[in-house]
Amino acid sequence: MTYSEGRQQSPLPGLIRSVWSMIASVDWILVFATIYLLYIGLLTLDAQGASFHDKQRDFLFVGAFAALLFWRVPYKIWTNPIVLPILYLINIGLLVAVMVAGHSAMGAQRWLALGPITLQPSEIAKLVVIFTLSLWLAWRPIKNFWDNLWTIAIIAIPALLVFKQPDLGTSLTFGAVFLGMTFWAGATFGDLLVLASPIITLILNAIDKPMLQWIYNGVPMGSDIEAAKATGLEGVFWLGFIVALGSYLAIFWRRRNFNVWVRLILIAAILSANFVIAEKRPELWNVLKPYQQKRLTSFVNPYSDPRGSGYHILQSLIAIGSGGINGNGLGQGRQSQGHFIPERHTDFIYAVVGEELGFKASLSVIIAYFFICVRAIFIAFQARGEPRGSLMAIGIMCMFLFHAFLNMGMTMGIMPVAGVPLPFLSYGGTALIIDLVAIGLLLSIRTHNPKQVAKDNWW
């Protein structure tokens, strides 16, 4: 055998090309942003207790392996018409099992013990819902308003089961994922506004009095509020929303899809439904647990109940404000180390970051989430020729965006306390593993949909 023949038969060039192709398929901005958030999370948890750090590190190893596995396995397997129904039924079974034999903690029954493993099925349900919506919307994209209603049926069962645990934050996540994916699949902004309007009206009606308290300089219920009632100011927020909703729908909503009289009848029915929901809010509000009701409204004026429903937000604001630009140092935060911040290792870990690492680190965390969401959108656009992958990327982006915005917003007092973890930072095994699996899925979508210029309709 000659030297040239030996070179031609050598497997190294092919192996090198394979490795290089694998490296080139990785979205390194997405990976580095994720690694940075994991680093900040472990760093912060270590200052809150070695047990948190060590367990989270173990979860990280499992999650990293799972991310690699889901990256290398074609994502289409999870949306296969044969595989997906099995996953969906298993997911429903796990959610039902939690209600029957789940482990309770802090008033919620969300965990299921499977031997030495404690599982939180509601976290798994988020990905299964994304898979299901991806397949359904790829097969039947939104072409008219009624298509949205069929899609709601897909998320209704898991959302209700999660809501009954109770887990308000995760059930709201299903709604955010639904809105984002249906919009990507063809729903109009007006469609989304119509579907979300009952929830918006309900919340605006509930925070009407707290908002008036805030406007009147945070005084307790008394003469000023009574004066507001007398002048007709009470109800200005939810009634104003209904008027604005009707105006927007009349001008912009599906003018080419409906006959003018059909549009007017539909708009009148939608506004009437919102008005009835607002009027019946006291009865509907009782579906929520008392602590959930307070959490959804206390962020407007936490000073009205500083030792009760407003305590979480006020302590978080004190912590973030005391951190300044550079922070007080790891393990040196008075609010966090004094245990004034409730759930400092889970729901309110961002307040700890602000107090101990300061504004610079807090801002860098926001930037990292921004990069993850932007890269997910780019991956979705890159996969526009294969709608299941494109929709899955958008669903994952919505999941991360909603969790990050709601969690960080509640620590800063601009969002209600809904009890959702901060991805990659909050302590929790199932949540961390699912978040890393989601990153692996994004990488898989990118790998199996290389960059190309698509001239035809992406559906």
N, C-alpha and C positions, 0 to 999 in steps of 0.2 A: 504494500500500500504506500503510495507516495504521500508526501507531506501535504500537498494540496487536497488530495482525497480525504485525508484525516481531518483537515479543517472543515471541509464541506459536510462531513458526517458529525461534527461536534454539536452537541445539543446546546452549548452555551449561548450562541447568538439568539436562538429561539427563546431560551429561558430569559435572557436579558430583555428581549423585546416584550415578552409577556409581563415581566416585572415592571418594566417601564410603562407599559400600557395600563397596568393596574394602578401605578402611582399617579399617572396622568388623569385617570378617571376620578380621583379623589377631589372633592371640593375643599381645598385646604383652608379657605376662609371660614367655612362652616365648621370644620374640625377644630381649628385653633380657637374660635370663639367658644365652642363647647368646652374645650380643655381649660380655657381661662375661667369659665364659670364654675367648673368642677373644682379648680384650684381655690377659688375664693370661697366656695362652699365648705371644702375641707378645712381651710385655714380658719374660717369663722367657727365652725363646729368644734374644732380642737380647743378653742378658747372657752367654749361653753361646757366642756367636759370630755375627757378622753374616751368615755364609752360611746358618745355620739360619733366622734371622729372615727374610732376603730370599726364600729359597725357599718358606718357609711362607706368606709374604705373597702370593706368586704363586699358590700353591695355594688360598689363601683367596679370591682373586678368581674363580678357576674354580669353587670350591665355592659361592660366593655366587650366581653366575649359575645354577648347577645347582639350587640351592635355590629360586630364583625360578621356574625352569622347572617343577620338580616341584610347586610350589605352584599355579601357574596351570593345569597340565594335570590333568584329573580323575584321581584316584588309581585309579579303577576300571579304567583302561586296563591297569594293571600286573597286575591279577588277572583280566583277560579270559581265558576258557577257550581262546581261540585264541592270544593273545599269550603267555600265561604258559608253556605247554609249550616254546615257542621260547626264551624267556629261560632256562628251566631247563636245556635241552639246551646252550645256548651257555655257560652257567655251568659245567656239567660238563665241556664241551670245554676251557674255559680252565683248569680245575683239573687236568685230565689233561695239558694242554700244559705246565703248570708242572713236573710230574713228569718230563716228557720233555726239555724244552728250557728249563727255568727258570733264573733267575740265583740263584746261591747267595751267602749272606752269613751269617757267624757260625754256620755249621753247619746252616743251614736253607735250603731251596730253595723260596722263597715268591714270587719276583718274576718277571715275564714281560716281556721287552723287546719292545715293538711300535714299531719305528723309534726315534724320539727319546724315546718315552714308556715309562716303567717302571711296570708295573701290578701290583697285588697282588690277584689274583682272590679270595683268601679273604675280603677285605673286601667285595667285591661279593656273594659267596655269602651273606653274612648277610642282606642285603636280599632276595635271591631266595628264600631259605628262608622269610623272613617272608611274602612274597607268596604262596608256594605253600601254606603252612599256613593263611593267611587264606582262600584259596579253598576248600581242602579242608574246613576246620572249619566254614565257613559253609554248605557243602553237606551236611556230615555231622557235626553237633555230637556231643560225647561224651555218650552215653546209657547206656553200660555200660563196664565195665573193658576189654573186648576192643577197643573203638574206639580206645583209646590205642595199641594195638599196631600198628594200621593206620597211624596217624599217624607212628610211629617210622620206618616204612619210607621216608617222604618225606625225612627228614633224614639217613638212614643213609649214603647214597652220598656227598653232599657232605661230611658230617662225617668219614667215613673217609679221603677224599681229602685233606682239610685236615690230618687227624691224621698222615698219612704224609709231610707236607712236611719236617720235623714242625712243627706249630703247635698245641700243646696248648691254649693260651689260647682261640683262636678256636673250636676244636672243642668246648670246654666252653661257649662262648657259645651254640652251637646248642642244647645241652642246657638252658641257662637259658631261652632263648626258647621252646623246646618246652614246658617245664613251665609257664611263665606263660600261654602261649596256650591250652594244653589246659585249664588250670584255668579260664580265662575262658570257655571253650567248654563247660564242664560237668563236667570231671573233678573228683573229690573230693580232699581233702587226702590221704586214705589211698591213692588211686591214685598220686599223685605220690610219696608216701613209698615205696611198693612199687617204683616204677620207678627211683627214685634210690638205693634201699637197697644194691644191689650196689657202687656207687661209694663210698658212705659206709662200708660195711663194709671195703672194700679199703683205703681211706685210713686208717681207724682202726686196722686191723691193721698198716699200715706205720709209723704214728707211735707204736705202742704202746711200743717201747723208748725213743725220744726223750722221750715223755711221762713215763716213769718216771725218766729222767735228770733232767728238769726238777723233778719232785716231790722227788727226792733231791738238791735244791740244785745241780743242774747238774754233778754230779761225773762223771768219765769212767766208761765201763763197768768195773765192778769188783765189789768185795764187796757194795756196797749193792744193785746190780742182781741179783746172784746171790742175795742174801737175799730180794729181792722175788720172784724165781722160786721160791725154796724155799717161800715163804708162799703161793704161788698167785696173786700179784697180776698177773703177766704175763698179758695177754689180757683184763684187766678192762674195757677200753674197748670193744673190738669185741663181746665177749660181752654186755656190758651193753646195747649198742645193739640186739643181736638180741633180747634178752629184752624190752626196752622196745618194740621193733617188734611183736613177737608180742602183747604185752598190748594195745597200741593197736588193732591190727587186729582182735583178738578182741572188743573192746568196741565199736568205732565203725565199722569198715570195711564199707560196703554191706550193712547188715543186712537191708534190704528187697529187695535184688537177688538174693541167693543163698540157697538152702536152707542150713540150719544145718550139715548134714554137708558140703555142697559148700564152704562157707566154711572149715570146719575143715581139709578136705583141701588147699584152696588155701593157707591160712596155713601149714600144715605144710610144703608144698612150697616156699613162699617162704623160710621160715626155714632149711630144709635147704639151699637153693641159696646163701643168704648164708653159711652155715657152711662149705660146700664152697669157696666163693670165698675165704673167709678162710684156710682151710687150704692152699689152692693158691696163695696170694698170691705166694710167691717165684717160681713159674713164670709167673703172669700178670703180675707186676711187670716181667718182662723184656721185655714188649711196649714198655715205655717206654725211652727212651734213658737212659743212666746219669745225665746231668745233670738230666733231668726227674725221675727218682726222687729225687734229692737236693733239688731245688727243692720238691717236694711235701711233704717231711718236715723240712727244715732250719729252717723258721719256728718249729717247736715249741721247739727249743733251738739257736739259731744259734751259741751259745758253744761247742758241742761241736766245731765245725769253723770257727773264726773266720777262717782264711785260705783256706778253700775254699768249701763250699756256704753257709756262714753269712755270708760276707763282704758280699754285697749288702745284706742286711738290717741288719747291724751298722753299716755306713757310713751307711745311710739313717737309722737311728735317731739316730746321732750328729749328723747334719746337721739333722734336725728339732728335736732337743733344743737344739742350739746357737742356733737362730733366735730362741728366746724369743717374746715377745709381738709385737714390731715388726720382727723380722728383722735381719740384719746389713747389709742394703742390697744392691741389685742389683749383681752382679759382685763382691761382697765375701765370699761364702761360702767358707770354707776347704775344706770337703769337695768342693763342686762345682767351684770354680775350681782346686783342686788335683788334680782328676780322680780323687778317691778314690771318688766315686759312679759306678758303672758305668752306662752308657746314661743319662746325666743329661738328655739332650734328648728321650728317648723314654719308656721304661718307668718311669724313676725321676724324672720331671720334678716330681712332687708333692713329693718330698724337697727339691728345689731351691727350690720355692715356700716350703716351711716354713723352710728355712735363710735365704734371702735376703729374703723378704717377711714372714715371721713367722706367728704363730698366727692373727692377725686375718685375713690374706689366705687362709690355709689353711682357716679356718672359713667364710669367704665363698664359697670354691670349693665346699665341701660344700653350703652353702645354695643356691647356683645350681643344682647338680645336683638337689637336692631339688625346687626349683621346676619344673625341666624334667620330672621324673618325675611330679610331681603334676598338672601341666598335661596331660601325655600321658594320664593316667588320666581326667581330666575330659573330654578330647576323645573318648576311647573310650566313656565313659558317654553323652556327648552324641550319639554316632553309633550308639547301641545299636539303633536301628531298621534299620541297614544293617550286618549282621554282618561283612562283609569289611573295612569301614573301622574298625569297633570293634576287631576282632582285630588288624588291622595296627598300630593305635595302641598296643595292649598289647604286641605283639611289639617295637616300637621302644622302648617304655619299658623292657622287660626287657633289651634290648641295652645301653641306656645305663646302667641300674642295675647290671647285672652287671659291665660294664667299669669303672665308677667305683668300685664297692665293692671289687672284686678288686684293682684297681691301687692305690688309696689304702690298702687293707688290707695289701697286701704291703710297702708302704713303711713302714708302722707296725708290722710284725712280727706281725700278727694273721691274715694269710692267706698261703698259699704263693706263691712267685714263679712266676707262670704266664706272664709275658711278654705281657700285653695292654696296648695303649696307653690313655692317659687321654683320653677324647673331648674334642676342641677344644683341648687343651693339648699333647699329645705331637706331636713332629715326625713328619711322614709325609703325603705327598700323597694317596694313595688313601684312607687312613683319614679324613682331614679332609674330603675331598669327599663320601664316603659319609655321614659324620655330618651334614653340612649338607644333603645330599639327604634324610636321615631327618627333619630339621626341616621341610624343604619339604613332605614327605609329611604330617606332622602338621598343618601349616597347610592343606593341600589337603583333608584329612579334615574339618577344622573348617569350612572354607568351604563344602563341598558337603553338610554335615549341620548346618544351622542349628539353634539351640536350639528345642526343642519338647518338649511333654509327651507321652510315649508311654504309652498305657494298655494296649496289647496286649503280648503276648509279644515280646520284642526279637528272638527268632529268627524 
